[in-house]
Each structure stands twice: as structure tokens, then as C-alpha cells.
Amino acid sequence: MITLSIIKADTGGFVGHTAVHPDMIAEARHRVEHMVDSELLIDGHVASCGDDMSLIMTHQHGPDARLIHSFAWDTFQATTHIAQRLGLYGAGQDLLSDAFSGNLRGMGPGYAELEFEERPSEPVICFLADKTEPGAWNLPLYKMFADPFNTAGLVIDAKMHAGFEFEVYDLFEEKRIFFDCPADLYDLLMFIGAPARYVVHGVRSKTLDQTAAATSTQRLSLIAGKYVGKDDPVMIVRCQSGLPAVGEALEPFSFSFTVGGAMRGSHHAPLMPVSAEDSHPARFDGPPRVVALGFQVHEGRLIGPRDLFADPSFDEARRQANHAMDYLRRHGPFEPHRLPLEDLEYTTMPQLAARLADRWSPMTTALAEQEAPITP
């Protein structure tokens, strides 16, 4: 069995929240190469999207492995030291604990991991996003694995015809539920249409009895109890041979759908599919970006990547994202550009509400004062 892990963190932005400094990338690559040489990893690749660094690794230790998570933690600590030395913005901001404690759950870094028996040809896509939240994957995963208007294989491919099982997390109450699609399709949509709370964690093929997709579901604000940056999720999607074709997995991103994120993590903005070279959002911390890195996994080795959104066929989606960003920005601090108040509870909203609390009075009192008879 092979485990493919993407572990990501923001350990310092260059400049502001826009990119990862080359020295930090170089340090992470050096450490990954050393772990490949020492055979902890079969292979590894270091990538970035915006100010987030991702360690893409293959190994045989399984998900949530202490050795792999500890290595990632140590690497992020090392890149934090570089960020501090260079005076980069938000050095170590995703590292919410002082010491490693077995695995990265609840410690800040996000991760998606998928264990599978390698097929003769194993194409996978690693999606990396910046300036958005885990629920950003809900719509594309629905399109990939449940919408025949996107994925022709659901109709044409006998191995896909039975459908897929979706595992959905309730991030607020820490519960999960499984939806058997297409039978539970409408029930699934009721929940994942609220991506700030309900997030698709994984998708499994019913015919192949294999996991097809895995996502990171960590909400930094829910872990830290305050706003410490957006979650910037990652996702792994396996393709072909009873699973969506590469083109079917990419097709949902031809529409720049709206996600929560952008400036201070407090706005709605369009998700723009871009090449790795263009994955550094600067305008109002947006539009939020998504990168698709394609690999062939062979004997655990990562053959690639191919920069799959470096393709002119996504030019229209990018143009659409810029137009949508112009439209939403003109709303300024008003909804729907700004997130609703319940989604701002980890920003300055609680302090503001506390400061103004004694200035609110019951409406019934005000109405009674207005209606009181005038004394001559």
C-alpha cells in the first residue's frame, strides 16, 4: 500500500500574505531530499500556492503516521526560523502548538492523506488553494463525482455507474455522515451547500471499493478560537480507470465559483484556477487561487508534476474571476461581499459587540417612549 500525503502550512509570507520566500522552499526541499535518501519517504515534492507551502510525499507508513507528521512539523519549524530571520509576515502563524504531540491533528497545519493499492497506471491530481476555506472543495467534488453534466463517465463508464459515497464532516459539532450517491444526492446537497460548516472529507467508489479523493478539513479559527489566517485547503483526487478522467476532475474549475476567503478571510470572492507561477494573490488578497499539479505515481515515485491549469482553456475562467471580483468589491463592507456576521465571530466582531453592548436598548422601551402622552 502507498500513502500519498499533502501537508501544508503558512509559516511566513513574502511580501505580506502573497508568496513563500525562495529560501523557505529551498530549506524544505533539502529536508525532503534527505528523508528520501534515508528512506523515510519514497518520494517528495515541495510546492506552494500563495503564502502556503505544501509537502507532497509518498511513503508506506499510512495516514496520520507519527514519523511523517513529525517530519513535516520539524520542516515547518525550520522554515519559520527562516521567516523570522528575514522579518517575513506572520512567521509561524499556522503552528498553533509549542510541541509536537503524535500527529498534526489540531496543531494548525492542514493535511490530506490517501492510502491506496497502486494501479498499473496511477494518475493523481494534487489541488492546492490559497485564501479560502476547506468547503471550497464541496462544489467541485460534487461536480466530479455526482454530476453527469460534468462527468460523462457517470453515464458511460460501467465502473462509475453505481456512483460514489461521500463522507461529510460537520466542523462545528465534530460529527460525520456518509451519503450514498446518487440515492442520497439531494440530502448531500442540502448539507454541502453550506460549505462554511459542512465539508466533504472524502469520496469512495462503490464499484471499486477504493477511496478516490481526500481533502484537508482543518478550520484554523475553530482550533485557535480566534482568526489566525484562512485555512487554504489541499485535496488529492485519483483519476481514470473507473474514476473521473483527468479532464473531468479539472472541468469544475472552468467556472470561477464563489468561496469564502480573500482579505482577512472575511469576504466572498471567486476561486481562480491558475498556473503555479500565477498563484500569488495580491489584489485584496485575491482572487483566491487554486493550483492543480498532476503526477503519475509509479512504484511510489512522483512522476511530474504537470501544471494542469497552465492551459489557455482556463483563460475564460480567469477572466470571469476578475469580472466577478470587480463586481463583489464594489459592495465594500456590505454583504454579500463581506461574509455574514456569524462567520466573522473570530475577527474583531466580538470585541466590537462587547464595546457597544451597553448602547443597545430594547425596541419596546423606545416605542413606549415615543407613544407616551405629552404632559402639558
C-alpha positions in Angstrom: 0.0 0.0 0.0 1.1 3.5 -0.8 0.2 6.6 1.2 0.1 10.0 -0.6 0.2 12.9 1.9 -0.1 16.6 1.3 0.8 18.5 4.4 0.7 22.3 4.2 1.3 25.4 6.4 1.7 29.1 6.2 4.9 29.8 8.2 5.6 33.3 6.8 4.5 35.4 3.9 6.7 37.2 1.3 5.6 40.0 0.9 2.6 40.2 3.3 0.4 37.2 2.5 1.3 36.9 -1.1 4.1 34.2 -1.5 6.6 31.9 0.1 10.2 33.1 0.2 12.6 31.0 -2.0 14.9 30.4 1.0 12.0 28.6 2.7 11.3 26.5 -0.3 15.0 25.6 -0.6 15.1 24.5 3.1 12.0 22.3 2.7 13.3 20.7 -0.5 16.7 19.9 1.2 14.9 18.2 4.1 12.6 16.2 1.8 15.5 15.0 -0.3 17.3 14.0 2.9 14.2 12.0 4.0 14.1 10.3 0.6 17.7 9.3 0.9 17.1 8.0 4.4 14.1 6.0 3.1 11.5 7.6 5.4 9.9 8.8 2.2 9.6 7.0 -1.1 9.5 10.4 -2.9 8.6 14.0 -2.2 7.9 17.3 -3.9 7.7 20.8 -2.4 5.1 23.2 -3.9 3.5 26.5 -2.9 0.2 28.3 -3.6 0.2 31.9 -2.3 1.9 32.1 1.1 1.3 28.4 1.8 3.9 25.7 1.4 2.9 22.1 0.7 4.9 19.0 1.2 3.7 16.3 -1.3 5.0 13.0 -0.1 4.7 9.2 -0.8 5.5 6.7 1.8 4.3 3.4 3.3 3.6 4.5 6.9 -0.2 5.0 6.4 -2.3 8.1 7.2 -1.7 10.0 10.5 1.8 8.4 10.8 3.8 9.9 13.6 7.1 9.8 11.6 5.6 11.6 8.6 3.8 14.3 10.6 6.8 14.8 12.9 9.0 15.4 9.9 6.5 17.9 8.4 6.3 19.7 11.8 10.1 19.9 12.1 10.3 21.2 8.5 7.7 23.9 9.2 9.6 24.9 12.4 12.7 25.3 10.3 11.0 27.4 7.7 9.5 29.5 10.5 13.0 30.3 11.8 14.0 31.5 8.2 10.8 33.7 8.1 11.7 35.2 11.5 15.3 35.8 10.4 14.0 37.6 7.2 11.3 39.5 9.0 8.6 37.9 6.9 4.9 38.5 7.7 3.1 36.1 10.1 6.1 33.9 10.8 4.9 30.5 12.0 1.2 31.6 12.0 -0.2 28.2 11.3 1.8 26.5 14.1 -0.6 26.6 17.0 1.2 24.5 19.4 4.6 24.7 21.1 5.4 21.0 20.8 4.6 18.0 18.6 2.2 15.5 20.1 1.9 12.4 17.9 0.2 13.8 14.8 -0.8 17.1 13.4 -4.5 16.9 14.2 -5.4 20.2 16.0 -1.9 21.7 15.7 -2.6 24.1 12.8 -1.0 22.6 9.6 -3.6 21.2 7.1 -3.2 17.8 5.5 -4.9 15.4 3.1 -3.8 11.8 3.0 -4.9 8.9 0.8 -3.8 5.3 1.2 -4.3 3.0 -1.9 -3.1 0.0 -3.7 -1.2 1.4 -6.7 -2.8 0.6 -10.1 -0.6 -0.2 -13.2 -1.2 3.5 -14.1 -2.0 5.8 -11.2 -2.7 9.4 -12.2 -3.4 11.8 -9.3 -4.0 15.5 -9.1 -2.9 17.5 -6.1 -5.0 20.6 -5.7 -3.6 23.5 -3.6 -5.7 26.5 -2.7 -4.9 29.9 -1.1 -7.1 32.5 0.6 -10.1 30.2 1.1 -11.6 27.5 3.4 -12.0 23.7 3.3 -15.6 23.9 2.0 -14.2 25.4 -1.3 -13.8 21.7 -2.5 -17.5 20.9 -1.9 -18.8 22.1 -5.3 -16.0 20.7 -7.5 -16.2 17.3 -5.7 -20.0 17.2 -6.3 -19.4 18.0 -9.9 -16.6 15.4 -10.3 -18.3 12.5 -8.6 -22.0 13.1 -8.8 -22.9 15.4 -11.8 -23.2 13.6 -15.2 -23.3 17.0 -16.9 -19.7 17.4 -15.7 -18.5 13.8 -15.6 -19.7 11.8 -18.6 -18.2 8.7 -17.0 -21.1 8.5 -14.6 -23.3 7.6 -17.6 -20.8 6.0 -20.0 -18.4 4.1 -17.7 -19.9 0.9 -16.2 -17.4 1.1 -13.3 -18.8 4.6 -12.3 -22.4 4.0 -13.0 -23.2 2.7 -9.4 -22.0 6.1 -8.0 -19.8 7.2 -5.1 -20.0 7.5 -1.3 -19.4 11.0 0.2 -18.0 11.4 3.7 -19.1 14.8 5.1 -17.8 16.4 8.3 -19.8 18.8 10.5 -16.9 21.1 11.5 -18.8 22.9 14.3 -20.1 19.8 16.1 -17.3 17.4 15.1 -19.6 14.8 13.6 -19.6 12.9 10.3 -22.1 11.3 8.0 -21.9 9.2 4.8 -24.1 9.9 1.7 -24.7 7.1 -0.8 -25.0 8.8 -4.2 -26.9 9.1 -6.4 -29.6 7.8 -4.0 -28.8 10.4 -1.3 -27.9 13.2 -3.8 -30.4 15.7 -2.6 -29.6 15.1 1.0 -25.9 15.6 0.3 -26.6 18.9 -1.5 -28.6 20.2 1.5 -25.5 20.0 3.7 -22.5 20.6 1.4 -24.3 23.7 0.0 -23.3 25.3 3.4 -19.5 25.0 3.0 -18.6 27.1 6.0 -19.8 24.3 8.2 -20.2 21.1 6.2 -17.2 19.8 4.3 -16.6 16.8 2.0 -13.7 15.0 3.6 -13.5 12.0 1.2 -15.1 10.2 -1.7 -15.1 6.5 -2.3 -16.0 4.4 -5.4 -18.7 1.9 -4.6 -17.8 -0.4 -7.5 -14.0 -0.4 -7.0 -14.3 -0.1 -3.1 -11.4 2.4 -3.2 -11.0 5.9 -1.9 -11.0 8.3 -4.8 -10.5 11.7 -3.1 -9.3 13.1 0.2 -9.3 16.7 1.5 -7.9 18.7 4.4 -10.7 19.8 6.7 -8.9 21.8 9.4 -10.5 25.1 10.4 -7.8 27.2 12.0 -10.2 29.6 13.7 -12.1 26.7 15.3 -8.8 25.3 16.6 -7.3 28.6 17.8 -10.5 30.3 19.0 -9.6 33.4 17.0 -8.8 34.5 13.5 -5.3 33.3 12.6 -5.5 33.2 8.8 -7.6 31.3 6.3 -7.3 27.6 6.1 -6.0 27.3 2.5 -7.1 23.7 1.9 -5.5 20.9 -0.2 -7.1 18.0 -1.9 -6.0 14.7 -3.6 -8.1 13.2 -6.5 -7.3 9.9 -8.2 -8.2 9.7 -11.8 -9.1 7.3 -14.7 -10.0 3.5 -14.8 -13.4 3.7 -13.0 -12.7 7.2 -11.5 -13.2 10.6 -13.2 -10.8 11.2 -16.1 -8.3 14.0 -15.6 -10.3 16.3 -17.8 -13.5 15.5 -15.7 -11.6 16.3 -12.5 -10.4 19.7 -13.8 -13.7 20.7 -15.5 -15.5 22.1 -12.4 -12.8 24.8 -12.2 -13.7 26.1 -15.6 -16.4 28.1 -13.6 -14.9 30.5 -11.1 -17.4 29.8 -8.3 -17.6 32.0 -5.2 -15.8 30.9 -2.0 -15.3 32.4 1.5 -11.9 34.0 2.0 -9.9 36.8 0.3 -9.0 39.8 2.5 -8.8 38.9 6.2 -10.6 35.7 5.4 -13.8 37.7 5.7 -15.2 38.0 2.2 -16.8 36.2 -0.7 -14.6 36.1 -3.8 -14.3 33.9 -7.0 -11.9 31.0 -7.0 -9.4 31.5 -9.9 -7.7 28.4 -11.4 -4.1 29.4 -12.2 -0.6 28.1 -13.0 1.8 27.7 -10.2 3.6 30.7 -11.5 0.5 32.9 -11.1 -0.6 31.5 -7.7 0.4 34.6 -5.7 -2.8 36.7 -5.0 -2.1 40.3 -4.3 -5.3 42.3 -5.1 -7.4 42.4 -1.9 -5.7 39.1 -1.0 -7.4 37.7 -4.1 -9.0 36.5 -6.1 -8.4 33.2 -4.1 -6.3 30.8 -6.2 -6.2 27.1 -6.9 -3.4 25.2 -8.5 -3.6 21.6 -9.9 -0.4 19.6 -10.0 -0.7 16.3 -11.8 1.5 13.3 -11.1 1.8 9.7 -12.2 2.5 7.6 -9.2 4.7 4.7 -10.1 6.2 2.4 -7.5 5.6 5.2 -5.1 7.6 7.7 -7.1 6.1 11.0 -8.1 6.5 11.4 -11.9 5.8 15.1 -12.5 4.3 17.5 -11.8 2.4 18.7 -14.8 1.0 22.2 -14.1 -2.5 21.4 -15.3 -4.1 24.9 -15.0 -1.3 26.4 -17.1 -3.6 25.9 -20.0 -5.3 28.6 -22.2 -8.6 26.7 -21.9 -8.9 28.1 -18.4 -8.4 31.7 -19.6 -12.2 32.3 -19.7 -12.5 31.2 -16.1 -9.7 33.6 -15.1 -11.4 36.4 -17.0 -14.7 35.5 -15.3 -13.0 35.6 -11.9 -11.6 39.1 -12.5 -15.0 40.4 -13.5 -16.7 38.8 -10.5 -14.0 40.2 -8.2 -14.8 43.7 -9.6 -18.5 43.2 -9.0 -18.1 42.0 -5.5 -15.5 44.5 -4.5 -18.0 47.4 -5.2 -20.1 46.2 -2.3 -17.3 47.2 0.1 -18.1 46.2 3.7 -21.7 45.1 2.7 -22.9 41.6 2.2 -22.7 39.5 0.0 -19.1 40.6 -0.4 -18.4 40.6 3.3 -19.2 37.3 5.0 -22.3 37.2 7.2 -21.8 38.1 10.9 -21.9 34.5 12.2 -18.8 33.8 10.0 -17.0 36.8 11.5 -17.0 35.6 15.1 -13.2 35.0 15.1 -12.4 38.5 13.7 -12.8 41.9 15.6 -16.6 41.3 15.7 -16.7 40.0 19.4 -14.7 42.9 20.7 -16.8 45.4 18.8 -20.0 43.8 20.1 -18.7 43.9 23.7 -17.8 47.6 23.4 -21.2 48.6 22.1 -23.3 46.3 24.3 -24.5 48.9 26.7 -25.6 51.2 23.9 -28.3 48.8 22.7 -31.8 49.1 24.3 -35.0 47.1 23.8 -37.2 48.3 21.0 -40.3 48.1 23.2 -38.8 50.7 25.5 -38.1 53.1 22.6 -41.6 52.6 21.2 -43.2 53.2 24.7 -41.3 56.5 25.0 -42.5 57.6 21.6 -46.1 56.8 22.4 -46.2 58.3 25.9 -48.7 61.1 26.2 -47.3 64.7 26.3 -47.8 66.3 29.7 -49.0 69.9 29.4 
